[in-house]
């Protein structure tokens, strides 16, 4: 799977992007192309995956392994940055296909991977059975004997490639980020925000925070961004979507946008139709920032690309407002 940096591979593998450092992004086949990535790390003839998408993500990953002359048995680890189902819903299915892999997860998420009943019940309560099945398919438990818990400061030597796991709450309390020391890069899940390639302008990315329910914590989110930047990384690999640079600029923008989301939430705490009001103001905030960034897409297309995240951000802010931290 060798290709120029940031180049999509051709043909059937066009949804795989190789970045160098043995890292590729594989489209997770979640809702639309370019929304969610599973990152493949190759060191020698061994592999690891960062995040698991959903059960429908498995075929594309197995195809990418085959294209790289790797077998499922060559995958040693599946790292879950956190256990939200767009990141972890496919973990059980992957583990059933990867006979030698260990699942590495935050201590707060480990029991839910061994017994996902509560995750499934909570998601079905939100989405309904039919929509849950469409979004996430089958969620299988993982044998507890194959699960490794990664507390803050946990280190792992991936065939001579040292990886450091950092507890990074703010988006979720069961979230870690992975620092690749030698290459000075992070796998950040959702902690360092979202960045869709459609919004890139002349090589500069646009990044915005995710305040999704139910554990958004702005104080912790600010601290986690600062903690990531304290390691002076060159790149971050985001599940949504792929590699970004210019991290100092993006960190500053994230801080500002976290505060802007919180300010909107506080202003609209008592609004009669609070959710609709939040959606409208968050969409306008992000639309104006993206236009100022220089994006030339039609406004309607920008809003469509943002629609899922705007709705989730509004829901998360409502939940935060209803908790003690939001008062």
Secondary structure, 3 states (H helix, E strand, C coil): CCCCCCEECCHHHCCEEEEECCEEEEECCCCCCCCCEEEEEEECCEEEEECCCCHHHHHHHHHHHHHCCCCHHHEEEEECCCCCHHHHCCHHHHHHHCCCCEEEECHHHHHHHHCCHHHHHHHHHHHCHHHHHHHHCCCCCCCHHHEEECCCCEEEEECCEEEEEEECCCCCCCCEEEEECCCCEEEEECCCCECCHHHCECCECCCECCCCCCCCCHHHHHHHHHHHHCCCCCEEEECCCEEECCHHHHHHHHHHHHHHHHHHHHHCCCCCCHHHHHHHHHHHHHHHHHHHHCCCCCHHHHHHHHHHHHHHHHHHHHHHHHCHHHC
